[in-house]
Amino acid sequence: MAASFELFIDAESHFRFRLRAPDGTVVAVSTAFNDKSKAVAGIAECANAQAWA
């Protein structure tokens, strides 16, 4: 199983995403986004960077 991104809403009603390792460990948590589309764009940027790693 590959690492995965998880989009969620935090306690302050902001969008964030987590990067989870294959074993389910949270590797990173994003900054807060006011807009869901910006959070999704952040996931895309990280996924593209991960592909180059």
ModelCIF file with pLDDT and N, C-alpha, C, O atoms, coordinates in Angstrom:
data_MODEL
#
_entry.id   MODEL 
#
_entity.id                         1 
_entity.type                       polymer 
_entity.pdbx_number_of_molecules   1 
#
_entity_poly.entity_id                      1 
_entity_poly.type                           'polypeptide(L)' 
_entity_poly.nstd_linkage                   no 
_entity_poly.nstd_monomer                   no 
_entity_poly.pdbx_seq_one_letter_code       MAASFELFIDAESHFRFRLRAPDGTVVAVSTAFNDKSKAVAGIAECANAQAWA 
_entity_poly.pdbx_seq_one_letter_code_can   MAASFELFIDAESHFRFRLRAPDGTVVAVSTAFNDKSKAVAGIAECANAQAWA 
_entity_poly.pdbx_strand_id                 A 
#
loop_
_entity_poly_seq.entity_id 
_entity_poly_seq.num 
_entity_poly_seq.mon_id 
_entity_poly_seq.hetero 
1 1  MET n 
1 2  ALA n 
1 3  ALA n 
1 4  SER n 
1 5  PHE n 
1 6  GLU n 
1 7  LEU n 
1 8  PHE n 
1 9  ILE n 
1 10 ASP n 
1 11 ALA n 
1 12 GLU n 
1 13 SER n 
1 14 HIS n 
1 15 PHE n 
1 16 ARG n 
1 17 PHE n 
1 18 ARG n 
1 19 LEU n 
1 20 ARG n 
1 21 ALA n 
1 22 PRO n 
1 23 ASP n 
1 24 GLY n 
1 25 THR n 
1 26 VAL n 
1 27 VAL n 
1 28 ALA n 
1 29 VAL n 
1 30 SER n 
1 31 THR n 
1 32 ALA n 
1 33 PHE n 
1 34 ASN n 
1 35 ASP n 
1 36 LYS n 
1 37 SER n 
1 38 LYS n 
1 39 ALA n 
1 40 VAL n 
1 41 ALA n 
1 42 GLY n 
1 43 ILE n 
1 44 ALA n 
1 45 GLU n 
1 46 CYS n 
1 47 ALA n 
1 48 ASN n 
1 49 ALA n 
1 50 GLN n 
1 51 ALA n 
1 52 TRP n 
1 53 ALA n 
#
_struct_asym.id          A 
_struct_asym.entity_id   1 
#
loop_
_ma_qa_metric.id 
_ma_qa_metric.mode 
_ma_qa_metric.name 
_ma_qa_metric.software_group_id 
_ma_qa_metric.type 
1 global pLDDT . pLDDT 
2 local  pLDDT . pLDDT 
#
_ma_qa_metric_global.metric_id      1 
_ma_qa_metric_global.metric_value   92.15 
_ma_qa_metric_global.model_id       1 
_ma_qa_metric_global.ordinal_id     1 
#
loop_
_ma_qa_metric_local.label_asym_id 
_ma_qa_metric_local.label_comp_id 
_ma_qa_metric_local.label_seq_id 
_ma_qa_metric_local.metric_id 
_ma_qa_metric_local.metric_value 
_ma_qa_metric_local.model_id 
_ma_qa_metric_local.ordinal_id 
A MET 1  2 68.00 1 1  
A ALA 2  2 84.00 1 2  
A ALA 3  2 88.00 1 3  
A SER 4  2 94.00 1 4  
A PHE 5  2 96.00 1 5  
A GLU 6  2 97.00 1 6  
A LEU 7  2 98.00 1 7  
A PHE 8  2 98.00 1 8  
A ILE 9  2 98.00 1 9  
A ASP 10 2 98.00 1 10 
A ALA 11 2 98.00 1 11 
A GLU 12 2 97.00 1 12 
A SER 13 2 98.00 1 13 
A HIS 14 2 98.00 1 14 
A PHE 15 2 98.00 1 15 
A ARG 16 2 98.00 1 16 
A PHE 17 2 98.00 1 17 
A ARG 18 2 97.00 1 18 
A LEU 19 2 95.00 1 19 
A ARG 20 2 95.00 1 20 
A ALA 21 2 95.00 1 21 
A PRO 22 2 94.00 1 22 
A ASP 23 2 95.00 1 23 
A GLY 24 2 95.00 1 24 
A THR 25 2 96.00 1 25 
A VAL 26 2 97.00 1 26 
A VAL 27 2 94.00 1 27 
A ALA 28 2 95.00 1 28 
A VAL 29 2 97.00 1 29 
A SER 30 2 97.00 1 30 
A THR 31 2 97.00 1 31 
A ALA 32 2 98.00 1 32 
A PHE 33 2 98.00 1 33 
A ASN 34 2 97.00 1 34 
A ASP 35 2 97.00 1 35 
A LYS 36 2 98.00 1 36 
A SER 37 2 98.00 1 37 
A LYS 38 2 98.00 1 38 
A ALA 39 2 98.00 1 39 
A VAL 40 2 97.00 1 40 
A ALA 41 2 97.00 1 41 
A GLY 42 2 96.00 1 42 
A ILE 43 2 96.00 1 43 
A ALA 44 2 94.00 1 44 
A GLU 45 2 93.00 1 45 
A CYS 46 2 91.00 1 46 
A ALA 47 2 87.00 1 47 
A ASN 48 2 86.00 1 48 
A ALA 49 2 81.00 1 49 
A GLN 50 2 63.00 1 50 
A ALA 51 2 61.00 1 51 
A TRP 52 2 60.00 1 52 
A ALA 53 2 57.00 1 53 
#
loop_
_atom_site.group_PDB 
_atom_site.id 
_atom_site.type_symbol 
_atom_site.label_atom_id 
_atom_site.label_alt_id 
_atom_site.label_comp_id 
_atom_site.label_asym_id 
_atom_site.label_entity_id 
_atom_site.label_seq_id 
_atom_site.pdbx_PDB_ins_code 
_atom_site.Cartn_x 
_atom_site.Cartn_y 
_atom_site.Cartn_z 
_atom_site.occupancy 
_atom_site.B_iso_or_equiv 
_atom_site.pdbx_formal_charge 
_atom_site.auth_seq_id 
_atom_site.auth_comp_id 
_atom_site.auth_asym_id 
_atom_site.auth_atom_id 
_atom_site.pdbx_PDB_model_num 
ATOM 1   N N  . MET A 1 1  ? 0.839   -1.185 0.000  1.00 68.00 ? 1  MET A N  1 
ATOM 2   C CA . MET A 1 1  ? 0.000   0.000  0.000  1.00 68.00 ? 1  MET A CA 1 
ATOM 3   C C  . MET A 1 1  ? 0.882   1.247  0.000  1.00 68.00 ? 1  MET A C  1 
ATOM 4   O O  . MET A 1 1  ? 1.882   1.298  0.716  1.00 68.00 ? 1  MET A O  1 
ATOM 5   N N  . ALA A 1 2  ? 0.526   2.231  -0.783 1.00 84.00 ? 2  ALA A N  1 
ATOM 6   C CA . ALA A 1 2  ? 1.300   3.472  -0.889 1.00 84.00 ? 2  ALA A CA 1 
ATOM 7   C C  . ALA A 1 2  ? 0.851   4.484  0.166  1.00 84.00 ? 2  ALA A C  1 
ATOM 8   O O  . ALA A 1 2  ? -0.204  4.338  0.782  1.00 84.00 ? 2  ALA A O  1 
ATOM 9   N N  . ALA A 1 3  ? 1.661   5.489  0.351  1.00 88.00 ? 3  ALA A N  1 
ATOM 10  C CA . ALA A 1 3  ? 1.274   6.602  1.220  1.00 88.00 ? 3  ALA A CA 1 
ATOM 11  C C  . ALA A 1 3  ? 0.015   7.250  0.648  1.00 88.00 ? 3  ALA A C  1 
ATOM 12  O O  . ALA A 1 3  ? -0.240  7.163  -0.553 1.00 88.00 ? 3  ALA A O  1 
ATOM 13  N N  . SER A 1 4  ? -0.770  7.899  1.508  1.00 94.00 ? 4  SER A N  1 
ATOM 14  C CA . SER A 1 4  ? -2.018  8.497  1.034  1.00 94.00 ? 4  SER A CA 1 
ATOM 15  C C  . SER A 1 4  ? -2.253  9.848  1.700  1.00 94.00 ? 4  SER A C  1 
ATOM 16  O O  . SER A 1 4  ? -1.716  10.139 2.769  1.00 94.00 ? 4  SER A O  1 
ATOM 17  N N  . PHE A 1 5  ? -3.064  10.655 1.042  1.00 96.00 ? 5  PHE A N  1 
ATOM 18  C CA . PHE A 1 5  ? -3.458  11.954 1.561  1.00 96.00 ? 5  PHE A CA 1 
ATOM 19  C C  . PHE A 1 5  ? -4.886  11.859 2.057  1.00 96.00 ? 5  PHE A C  1 
ATOM 20  O O  . PHE A 1 5  ? -5.716  11.161 1.475  1.00 96.00 ? 5  PHE A O  1 
ATOM 21  N N  . GLU A 1 6  ? -5.161  12.567 3.140  1.00 97.00 ? 6  GLU A N  1 
ATOM 22  C CA . GLU A 1 6  ? -6.486  12.572 3.749  1.00 97.00 ? 6  GLU A CA 1 
ATOM 23  C C  . GLU A 1 6  ? -6.899  14.013 3.982  1.00 97.00 ? 6  GLU A C  1 
ATOM 24  O O  . GLU A 1 6  ? -6.237  14.732 4.730  1.00 97.00 ? 6  GLU A O  1 
ATOM 25  N N  . LEU A 1 7  ? -7.980  14.446 3.356  1.00 98.00 ? 7  LEU A N  1 
ATOM 26  C CA . LEU A 1 7  ? -8.511  15.792 3.527  1.00 98.00 ? 7  LEU A CA 1 
ATOM 27  C C  . LEU A 1 7  ? -9.464  15.790 4.719  1.00 98.00 ? 7  LEU A C  1 
ATOM 28  O O  . LEU A 1 7  ? -10.289 14.886 4.849  1.00 98.00 ? 7  LEU A O  1 
ATOM 29  N N  . PHE A 1 8  ? -9.356  16.805 5.600  1.00 98.00 ? 8  PHE A N  1 
ATOM 30  C CA . PHE A 1 8  ? -10.256 16.864 6.749  1.00 98.00 ? 8  PHE A CA 1 
ATOM 31  C C  . PHE A 1 8  ? -10.505 18.315 7.142  1.00 98.00 ? 8  PHE A C  1 
ATOM 32  O O  . PHE A 1 8  ? -9.818  19.228 6.684  1.00 98.00 ? 8  PHE A O  1 
ATOM 33  N N  . ILE A 1 9  ? -11.499 18.508 7.998  1.00 98.00 ? 9  ILE A N  1 
ATOM 34  C CA . ILE A 1 9  ? -11.825 19.830 8.534  1.00 98.00 ? 9  ILE A CA 1 
ATOM 35  C C  . ILE A 1 9  ? -11.404 19.845 9.994  1.00 98.00 ? 9  ILE A C  1 
ATOM 36  O O  . ILE A 1 9  ? -11.791 18.972 10.771 1.00 98.00 ? 9  ILE A O  1 
ATOM 37  N N  . ASP A 1 10 ? -10.603 20.846 10.361 1.00 98.00 ? 10 ASP A N  1 
ATOM 38  C CA . ASP A 1 10 ? -10.078 20.919 11.730 1.00 98.00 ? 10 ASP A CA 1 
ATOM 39  C C  . ASP A 1 10 ? -11.096 21.545 12.692 1.00 98.00 ? 10 ASP A C  1 
ATOM 40  O O  . ASP A 1 10 ? -12.214 21.875 12.297 1.00 98.00 ? 10 ASP A O  1 
ATOM 41  N N  . ALA A 1 11 ? -10.698 21.699 13.934 1.00 98.00 ? 11 ALA A N  1 
ATOM 42  C CA . ALA A 1 11 ? -11.583 22.216 14.979 1.00 98.00 ? 11 ALA A CA 1 
ATOM 43  C C  . ALA A 1 11 ? -12.032 23.661 14.732 1.00 98.00 ? 11 ALA A C  1 
ATOM 44  O O  . ALA A 1 11 ? -13.061 24.090 15.253 1.00 98.00 ? 11 ALA A O  1 
ATOM 45  N N  . GLU A 1 12 ? -11.264 24.406 13.940 1.00 97.00 ? 12 GLU A N  1 
ATOM 46  C CA . GLU A 1 12 ? -11.624 25.793 13.621 1.00 97.00 ? 12 GLU A CA 1 
ATOM 47  C C  . GLU A 1 12 ? -12.355 25.903 12.292 1.00 97.00 ? 12 GLU A C  1 
ATOM 48  O O  . GLU A 1 12 ? -12.508 27.001 11.757 1.00 97.00 ? 12 GLU A O  1 
ATOM 49  N N  . SER A 1 13 ? -12.811 24.770 11.754 1.00 98.00 ? 13 SER A N  1 
ATOM 50  C CA . SER A 1 13 ? -13.560 24.699 10.482 1.00 98.00 ? 13 SER A CA 1 
ATOM 51  C C  . SER A 1 13 ? -12.728 25.093 9.268  1.00 98.00 ? 13 SER A C  1 
ATOM 52  O O  . SER A 1 13 ? -13.260 25.613 8.287  1.00 98.00 ? 13 SER A O  1 
ATOM 53  N N  . HIS A 1 14 ? -11.416 24.842 9.336  1.00 98.00 ? 14 HIS A N  1 
ATOM 54  C CA . HIS A 1 14 ? -10.536 25.046 8.182  1.00 98.00 ? 14 HIS A CA 1 
ATOM 55  C C  . HIS A 1 14 ? -10.235 23.687 7.555  1.00 98.00 ? 14 HIS A C  1 
ATOM 56  O O  . HIS A 1 14 ? -10.252 22.656 8.228  1.00 98.00 ? 14 HIS A O  1 
ATOM 57  N N  . PHE A 1 15 ? -9.960  23.709 6.259  1.00 98.00 ? 15 PHE A N  1 
ATOM 58  C CA . PHE A 1 15 ? -9.558  22.488 5.568  1.00 98.00 ? 15 PHE A CA 1 
ATOM 59  C C  . PHE A 1 15 ? -8.070  22.263 5.773  1.00 98.00 ? 15 PHE A C  1 
ATOM 60  O O  . PHE A 1 15 ? -7.277  23.204 5.738  1.00 98.00 ? 15 PHE A O  1 
ATOM 61  N N  . ARG A 1 16 ? -7.703  21.023 5.986  1.00 98.00 ? 16 ARG A N  1 
ATOM 62  C CA . ARG A 1 16 ? -6.306  20.605 6.103  1.00 98.00 ? 16 ARG A CA 1 
ATOM 63  C C  . ARG A 1 16 ? -6.185  19.242 5.442  1.00 98.00 ? 16 ARG A C  1 
ATOM 64  O O  . ARG A 1 16 ? -7.188  18.592 5.148  1.00 98.00 ? 16 ARG A O  1 
ATOM 65  N N  . PHE A 1 17 ? -4.954  18.817 5.212  1.00 98.00 ? 17 PHE A N  1 
ATOM 66  C CA . PHE A 1 17 ? -4.747  17.444 4.767  1.00 98.00 ? 17 PHE A CA 1 
ATOM 67  C C  . PHE A 1 17 ? -3.593  16.818 5.516  1.00 98.00 ? 17 PHE A C  1 
ATOM 68  O O  . PHE A 1 17 ? -2.681  17.500 5.983  1.00 98.00 ? 17 PHE A O  1 
ATOM 69  N N  . ARG A 1 18 ? -3.657  15.493 5.620  1.00 97.00 ? 18 ARG A N  1 
ATOM 70  C CA . ARG A 1 18 ? -2.607  14.705 6.264  1.00 97.00 ? 18 ARG A CA 1 
ATOM 71  C C  . ARG A 1 18 ? -1.968  13.816 5.212  1.00 97.00 ? 18 ARG A C  1 
ATOM 72  O O  . ARG A 1 18 ? -2.626  13.366 4.274  1.00 97.00 ? 18 ARG A O  1 
ATOM 73  N N  . LEU A 1 19 ? -0.692  13.574 5.379  1.00 95.00 ? 19 LEU A N  1 
ATOM 74  C CA . LEU A 1 19 ? 0.006   12.555 4.587  1.00 95.00 ? 19 LEU A CA 1 
ATOM 75  C C  . LEU A 1 19 ? 0.214   11.384 5.525  1.00 95.00 ? 19 LEU A C  1 
ATOM 76  O O  . LEU A 1 19 ? 0.827   11.524 6.584  1.00 95.00 ? 19 LEU A O  1 
ATOM 77  N N  . ARG A 1 20 ? -0.303  10.223 5.128  1.00 95.00 ? 20 ARG A N  1 
ATOM 78  C CA . ARG A 1 20 ? -0.169  9.014  5.945  1.00 95.00 ? 20 ARG A CA 1 
ATOM 79  C C  . ARG A 1 20 ? 0.765   8.024  5.274  1.00 95.00 ? 20 ARG A C  1 
ATOM 80  O O  . ARG A 1 20 ? 0.685   7.798  4.066  1.00 95.00 ? 20 ARG A O  1 
ATOM 81  N N  . ALA A 1 21 ? 1.653   7.436  6.068  1.00 95.00 ? 21 ALA A N  1 
ATOM 82  C CA . ALA A 1 21 ? 2.550   6.382  5.583  1.00 95.00 ? 21 ALA A CA 1 
ATOM 83  C C  . ALA A 1 21 ? 1.721   5.116  5.348  1.00 95.00 ? 21 ALA A C  1 
ATOM 84  O O  . ALA A 1 21 ? 0.588   5.016  5.820  1.00 95.00 ? 21 ALA A O  1 
ATOM 85  N N  . PRO A 1 22 ? 2.283   4.160  4.626  1.00 94.00 ? 22 PRO A N  1 
ATOM 86  C CA . PRO A 1 22 ? 1.554   2.911  4.366  1.00 94.00 ? 22 PRO A CA 1 
ATOM 87  C C  . PRO A 1 22 ? 1.069   2.200  5.637  1.00 94.00 ? 22 PRO A C  1 
ATOM 88  O O  . PRO A 1 22 ? 0.066   1.487  5.597  1.00 94.00 ? 22 PRO A O  1 
ATOM 89  N N  . ASP A 1 23 ? 1.768   2.385  6.761  1.00 95.00 ? 23 ASP A N  1 
ATOM 90  C CA . ASP A 1 23 ? 1.342   1.735  7.998  1.00 95.00 ? 23 ASP A CA 1 
ATOM 91  C C  . ASP A 1 23 ? 0.307   2.548  8.774  1.00 95.00 ? 23 ASP A C  1 
ATOM 92  O O  . ASP A 1 23 ? -0.101  2.147  9.864  1.00 95.00 ? 23 ASP A O  1 
ATOM 93  N N  . GLY A 1 24 ? -0.126  3.702  8.216  1.00 95.00 ? 24 GLY A N  1 
ATOM 94  C CA . GLY A 1 24 ? -1.145  4.538  8.845  1.00 95.00 ? 24 GLY A CA 1 
ATOM 95  C C  . GLY A 1 24 ? -0.608  5.660  9.698  1.00 95.00 ? 24 GLY A C  1 
ATOM 96  O O  . GLY A 1 24 ? -1.381  6.486  10.185 1.00 95.00 ? 24 GLY A O  1 
ATOM 97  N N  . THR A 1 25 ? 0.695   5.713  9.890  1.00 96.00 ? 25 THR A N  1 
ATOM 98  C CA . THR A 1 25 ? 1.318   6.779  10.672 1.00 96.00 ? 25 THR A CA 1 
ATOM 99  C C  . THR A 1 25 ? 1.162   8.114  9.948  1.00 96.00 ? 25 THR A C  1 
ATOM 100 O O  . THR A 1 25 ? 1.376   8.196  8.738  1.00 96.00 ? 25 THR A O  1 
ATOM 101 N N  . VAL A 1 26 ? 0.790   9.156  10.684 1.00 97.00 ? 26 VAL A N  1 
ATOM 102 C CA . VAL A 1 26 ? 0.697   10.492 10.102 1.00 97.00 ? 26 VAL A CA 1 
ATOM 103 C C  . VAL A 1 26 ? 2.117   11.034 9.965  1.00 97.00 ? 26 VAL A C  1 
ATOM 104 O O  . VAL A 1 26 ? 2.842   11.165 10.951 1.00 97.00 ? 26 VAL A O  1 
ATOM 105 N N  . VAL A 1 27 ? 2.501   11.346 8.734  1.00 94.00 ? 27 VAL A N  1 
ATOM 106 C CA . VAL A 1 27 ? 3.846   11.833 8.439  1.00 94.00 ? 27 VAL A CA 1 
ATOM 107 C C  . VAL A 1 27 ? 3.875   13.361 8.442  1.00 94.00 ? 27 VAL A C  1 
ATOM 108 O O  . VAL A 1 27 ? 4.856   13.965 8.876  1.00 94.00 ? 27 VAL A O  1 
ATOM 109 N N  . ALA A 1 28 ? 2.799   13.983 7.959  1.00 95.00 ? 28 ALA A N  1 
ATOM 110 C CA . ALA A 1 28 ? 2.754   15.447 7.873  1.00 95.00 ? 28 ALA A CA 1 
ATOM 111 C C  . ALA A 1 28 ? 1.305   15.915 7.908  1.00 95.00 ? 28 ALA A C  1 
ATOM 112 O O  . ALA A 1 28 ? 0.390   15.197 7.505  1.00 95.00 ? 28 ALA A O  1 
ATOM 113 N N  . VAL A 1 29 ? 1.120   17.141 8.402  1.00 97.00 ? 29 VAL A N  1 
ATOM 114 C CA . VAL A 1 29 ? -0.187  17.796 8.403  1.00 97.00 ? 29 VAL A CA 1 
ATOM 115 C C  . VAL A 1 29 ? 0.005   19.171 7.795  1.00 97.00 ? 29 VAL A C  1 
ATOM 116 O O  . VAL A 1 29 ? 0.954   19.882 8.126  1.00 97.00 ? 29 VAL A O  1 
ATOM 117 N N  . SER A 1 30 ? -0.900  19.538 6.906  1.00 97.00 ? 30 SER A N  1 
ATOM 118 C CA . SER A 1 30 ? -0.777  20.818 6.209  1.00 97.00 ? 30 SER A CA 1 
ATOM 119 C C  . SER A 1 30 ? -1.153  21.996 7.088  1.00 97.00 ? 30 SER A C  1 
ATOM 120 O O  . SER A 1 30 ? -1.651  21.849 8.204  1.00 97.00 ? 30 SER A O  1 
ATOM 121 N N  . THR A 1 31 ? -0.895  23.154 6.544  1.00 97.00 ? 31 THR A N  1 
ATOM 122 C CA . THR A 1 31 ? -1.384  24.392 7.122  1.00 97.00 ? 31 THR A CA 1 
ATOM 123 C C  . THR A 1 31 ? -2.897  24.458 6.888  1.00 97.00 ? 31 THR A C  1 
ATOM 124 O O  . THR A 1 31 ? -3.442  23.657 6.128  1.00 97.00 ? 31 THR A O  1 
ATOM 125 N N  . ALA A 1 32 ? -3.560  25.391 7.525  1.00 98.00 ? 32 ALA A N  1 
ATOM 126 C CA . ALA A 1 32 ? -5.008  25.546 7.369  1.00 98.00 ? 32 ALA A CA 1 
ATOM 127 C C  . ALA A 1 32 ? -5.339  26.300 6.084  1.00 98.00 ? 32 ALA A C  1 
ATOM 128 O O  . ALA A 1 32 ? -4.663  27.263 5.720  1.00 98.00 ? 32 ALA A O  1 
ATOM 129 N N  . PHE A 1 33 ? -6.385  25.847 5.408  1.00 98.00 ? 33 PHE A N  1 
ATOM 130 C CA . PHE A 1 33 ? -6.885  26.492 4.203  1.00 98.00 ? 33 PHE A CA 1 
ATOM 131 C C  . PHE A 1 33 ? -8.326  26.908 4.442  1.00 98.00 ? 33 PHE A C  1 
ATOM 132 O O  . PHE A 1 33 ? -9.093  26.159 5.046  1.00 98.00 ? 33 PHE A O  1 
ATOM 133 N N  . ASN A 1 34 ? -8.703  28.092 3.975  1.00 97.00 ? 34 ASN A N  1 
ATOM 134 C CA . ASN A 1 34 ? -10.093 28.544 4.092  1.00 97.00 ? 34 ASN A CA 1 
ATOM 135 C C  . ASN A 1 34 ? -10.976 27.940 3.018  1.00 97.00 ? 34 ASN A C  1 
ATOM 136 O O  . ASN A 1 34 ? -12.198 27.906 3.159  1.00 97.00 ? 34 ASN A O  1 
ATOM 137 N N  . ASP A 1 35 ? -10.367 27.469 1.955  1.00 97.00 ? 35 ASP A N  1 
ATOM 138 C CA . ASP A 1 35 ? -11.100 27.004 0.784  1.00 97.00 ? 35 ASP A CA 1 
ATOM 139 C C  . ASP A 1 35 ? -10.702 25.562 0.457  1.00 97.00 ? 35 ASP A C  1 
ATOM 140 O O  . ASP A 1 35 ? -9.516  25.236 0.412  1.00 97.00 ? 35 ASP A O  1 
ATOM 141 N N  . LYS A 1 36 ? -11.688 24.712 0.232  1.00 98.00 ? 36 LYS A N  1 
ATOM 142 C CA . LYS A 1 36 ? -11.416 23.306 -0.064 1.00 98.00 ? 36 LYS A CA 1 
ATOM 143 C C  . LYS A 1 36 ? -10.578 23.146 -1.329 1.00 98.00 ? 36 LYS A C  1 
ATOM 144 O O  . LYS A 1 36 ? -9.682  22.303 -1.372 1.00 98.00 ? 36 LYS A O  1 
ATOM 145 N N  . SER A 1 37 ? -10.858 23.943 -2.353 1.00 98.00 ? 37 SER A N  1 
ATOM 146 C CA . SER A 1 37 ? -10.120 23.808 -3.614 1.00 98.00 ? 37 SER A CA 1 
ATOM 147 C C  . SER A 1 37 ? -8.637  24.124 -3.431 1.00 98.00 ? 37 SER A C  1 
ATOM 148 O O  . SER A 1 37 ? -7.790  23.533 -4.101 1.00 98.00 ? 37 SER A O  1 
ATOM 149 N N  . LYS A 1 38 ? -8.321  25.043 -2.536 1.00 98.00 ? 38 LYS A N  1 
ATOM 150 C CA . LYS A 1 38 ? -6.912  25.353 -2.268 1.00 98.00 ? 38 LYS A CA 1 
ATOM 151 C C  . LYS A 1 38 ? -6.236  24.203 -1.521 1.00 98.00 ? 38 LYS A C  1 
ATOM 152 O O  . LYS A 1 38 ? -5.063  23.916 -1.759 1.00 98.00 ? 38 LYS A O  1 
ATOM 153 N N  . ALA A 1 39 ? -6.959  23.552 -0.631 1.00 98.00 ? 39 ALA A N  1 
ATOM 154 C CA . ALA A 1 39 ? -6.409  22.389 0.077  1.00 98.00 ? 39 ALA A CA 1 
ATOM 155 C C  . ALA A 1 39 ? -6.150  21.252 -0.903 1.00 98.00 ? 39 ALA A C  1 
ATOM 156 O O  . ALA A 1 39 ? -5.123  20.578 -0.824 1.00 98.00 ? 39 ALA A O  1 
ATOM 157 N N  . VAL A 1 40 ? -7.085  21.042 -1.828 1.00 97.00 ? 40 VAL A N  1 
ATOM 158 C CA . VAL A 1 40 ? -6.908  20.002 -2.846 1.00 97.00 ? 40 VAL A CA 1 
ATOM 159 C C  . VAL A 1 40 ? -5.714  20.335 -3.739 1.00 97.00 ? 40 VAL A C  1 
ATOM 160 O O  . VAL A 1 40 ? -4.956  19.442 -4.118 1.00 97.00 ? 40 VAL A O  1 
ATOM 161 N N  . ALA A 1 41 ? -5.544  21.607 -4.076 1.00 97.00 ? 41 ALA A N  1 
ATOM 162 C CA . ALA A 1 41 ? -4.382  22.025 -4.875 1.00 97.00 ? 41 ALA A CA 1 
ATOM 163 C C  . ALA A 1 41 ? -3.085  21.773 -4.098 1.00 97.00 ? 41 ALA A C  1 
ATOM 164 O O  . ALA A 1 41 ? -2.070  21.409 -4.693 1.00 97.00 ? 41 ALA A O  1 
ATOM 165 N N  . GLY A 1 42 ? -3.111  21.964 -2.786 1.00 96.00 ? 42 GLY A N  1 
ATOM 166 C CA . GLY A 1 42 ? -1.950  21.679 -1.955 1.00 96.00 ? 42 GLY A CA 1 
ATOM 167 C C  . GLY A 1 42 ? -1.600  20.198 -1.970 1.00 96.00 ? 42 GLY A C  1 
ATOM 168 O O  . GLY A 1 42 ? -0.425  19.830 -1.996 1.00 96.00 ? 42 GLY A O  1 
ATOM 169 N N  . ILE A 1 43 ? -2.621  19.353 -1.955 1.00 96.00 ? 43 ILE A N  1 
ATOM 170 C CA . ILE A 1 43 ? -2.399  17.913 -2.058 1.00 96.00 ? 43 ILE A CA 1 
ATOM 171 C C  . ILE A 1 43 ? -1.731  17.588 -3.390 1.00 96.00 ? 43 ILE A C  1 
ATOM 172 O O  . ILE A 1 43 ? -0.778  16.811 -3.443 1.00 96.00 ? 43 ILE A O  1 
ATOM 173 N N  . ALA A 1 44 ? -2.236  18.184 -4.457 1.00 94.00 ? 44 ALA A N  1 
ATOM 174 C CA . ALA A 1 44 ? -1.676  17.935 -5.793 1.00 94.00 ? 44 ALA A CA 1 
ATOM 175 C C  . ALA A 1 44 ? -0.201  18.350 -5.860 1.00 94.00 ? 44 ALA A C  1 
ATOM 176 O O  . ALA A 1 44 ? 0.624   17.640 -6.435 1.00 94.00 ? 44 ALA A O  1 
ATOM 177 N N  . GLU A 1 45 ? 0.119   19.503 -5.269 1.00 93.00 ? 45 GLU A N  1 
ATOM 178 C CA . GLU A 1 45 ? 1.523   19.955 -5.259 1.00 93.00 ? 45 GLU A CA 1 
ATOM 179 C C  . GLU A 1 45 ? 2.416   18.972 -4.506 1.00 93.00 ? 45 GLU A C  1 
ATOM 180 O O  . GLU A 1 45 ? 3.510   18.636 -4.959 1.00 93.00 ? 45 GLU A O  1 
ATOM 181 N N  . CYS A 1 46 ? 1.938   18.522 -3.360 1.00 91.00 ? 46 CYS A N  1 
ATOM 182 C CA . CYS A 1 46 ? 2.730   17.559 -2.571 1.00 91.00 ? 46 CYS A CA 1 
ATOM 183 C C  . CYS A 1 46 ? 2.864   16.229 -3.292 1.00 91.00 ? 46 CYS A C  1 
ATOM 184 O O  . CYS A 1 46 ? 3.931   15.614 -3.272 1.00 91.00 ? 46 CYS A O  1 
ATOM 185 N N  . ALA A 1 47 ? 1.794   15.782 -3.927 1.00 87.00 ? 47 ALA A N  1 
ATOM 186 C CA . ALA A 1 47 ? 1.839   14.520 -4.659 1.00 87.00 ? 47 ALA A CA 1 
ATOM 187 C C  . ALA A 1 47 ? 2.834   14.610 -5.828 1.00 87.00 ? 47 ALA A C  1 
ATOM 188 O O  . ALA A 1 47 ? 3.569   13.660 -6.098 1.00 87.00 ? 47 ALA A O  1 
ATOM 189 N N  . ASN A 1 48 ? 2.849   15.742 -6.506 1.00 86.00 ? 48 ASN A N  1 
ATOM 190 C CA . ASN A 1 48 ? 3.798   15.933 -7.606 1.00 86.00 ? 48 ASN A CA 1 
ATOM 191 C C  . ASN A 1 48 ? 5.228   15.973 -7.085 1.00 86.00 ? 48 ASN A C  1 
ATOM 192 O O  . ASN A 1 48 ? 6.126   15.416 -7.716 1.00 86.00 ? 48 ASN A O  1 
ATOM 193 N N  . ALA A 1 49 ? 5.452   16.614 -5.957 1.00 81.00 ? 49 ALA A N  1 
ATOM 194 C CA . ALA A 1 49 ? 6.787   16.663 -5.355 1.00 81.00 ? 49 ALA A CA 1 
ATOM 195 C C  . ALA A 1 49 ? 7.216   15.279 -4.906 1.00 81.00 ? 49 ALA A C  1 
ATOM 196 O O  . ALA A 1 49 ? 8.386   14.917 -5.032 1.00 81.00 ? 49 ALA A O  1 
ATOM 197 N N  . GLN A 1 50 ? 6.281   14.505 -4.384 1.00 63.00 ? 50 GLN A N  1 
ATOM 198 C CA . GLN A 1 50 ? 6.573   13.146 -3.925 1.00 63.00 ? 50 GLN A CA 1 
ATOM 199 C C  . GLN A 1 50 ? 6.968   12.269 -5.109 1.00 63.00 ? 50 GLN A C  1 
ATOM 200 O O  . GLN A 1 50 ? 7.839   11.409 -4.977 1.00 63.00 ? 50 GLN A O  1 
ATOM 201 N N  . ALA A 1 51 ? 6.344   12.475 -6.251 1.00 61.00 ? 51 ALA A N  1 
ATOM 202 C CA . ALA A 1 51 ? 6.664   11.690 -7.441 1.00 61.00 ? 51 ALA A CA 1 
ATOM 203 C C  . ALA A 1 51 ? 8.100   11.926 -7.904 1.00 61.00 ? 51 ALA A C  1 
ATOM 204 O O  . ALA A 1 51 ? 8.721   11.035 -8.484 1.00 61.00 ? 51 ALA A O  1 
ATOM 205 N N  . TRP A 1 52 ? 8.631   13.131 -7.648 1.00 60.00 ? 52 TRP A N  1 
ATOM 206 C CA . TRP A 1 52 ? 9.994   13.474 -8.060 1.00 60.00 ? 52 TRP A CA 1 
ATOM 207 C C  . TRP A 1 52 ? 11.047  13.034 -7.046 1.00 60.00 ? 52 TRP A C  1 
ATOM 208 O O  . TRP A 1 52 ? 12.242  13.024 -7.342 1.00 60.00 ? 52 TRP A O  1 
ATOM 209 N N  . ALA A 1 53 ? 10.590  12.671 -5.848 1.00 57.00 ? 53 ALA A N  1 
ATOM 210 C CA . ALA A 1 53 ? 11.541  12.289 -4.781 1.00 57.00 ? 53 ALA A CA 1 
ATOM 211 C C  . ALA A 1 53 ? 12.170  10.941 -5.037 1.00 57.00 ? 53 ALA A C  1 
ATOM 212 O O  . ALA A 1 53 ? 12.986  10.479 -4.240 1.00 57.00 ? 53 ALA A O  1 
#
